[in-house]
Amino acid sequence: MGIVESLCCLKFEVKILEARNVELKSSPSTLFVRFYLYAGNNTKVELNTAEICSRSDKEVMIWNQSFGLECQGNETAVEELKQENVVFELRRRKTSSFLRKWSRSELVGRGELSWKSVLESNGMEIERFVVMGETKDRILEDCDKPLLLKIALKVQASNLVKTKKKVEDLCVCRDCRECNCLDYEAFVVACALDGI
């Protein structure tokens, strides 16, 4: 007999739409958004949008860039996800640097949104502005409007039932209708490779 395990397949879509009220001080620079997705086991995946040039005559910076991630986990993993937040950082890189691509970026603003709010929303999908807390270094011009990042988050979930076969469940014969011959051949190859 096999072991039946209930798994959940989660598909995440993160869309970075635009930033508003961005008025930077000093030299010309490019802006990008860095965000971190929870990947289980206390690890996070770092993702960056494309870099776009900041201009003093533009208060709205548009990315309209999507990222997708698909993973599997059990109910415990989904409960852990509800405790996590997506952290968004608006960052800039000075364009005057010769080695701009490898130069360090500066944090302009930081904000976060909980996965719980997405999972508990209607259709497990939200689109909203996140207020980005400014840094101590005051990279932004003095402005009475808060720095905003418009994002959209979507989660699709589907249940999977996975059956794990035990070694003793594999049939030695190739004629029975209860076992899959491909599983048996894969098992034999795996054992042969393990013995090498």
Protein Blocks (a to p, Z undefined) as FASTA:
>chain_A
ZZdddddddddddddfbdehiacehjdddddddddddeejhiacddddddddddfkbcbd
cfkpacdddddddfklmmmmmmpccddddddddfkbmklmlpccddfbdcdddfklmmmm
ghiiacddddddddfkomaccdfbdcdddddddddddddddddddfklpcfbfkbckbcf
klmmmmmmmmmmmmZZ
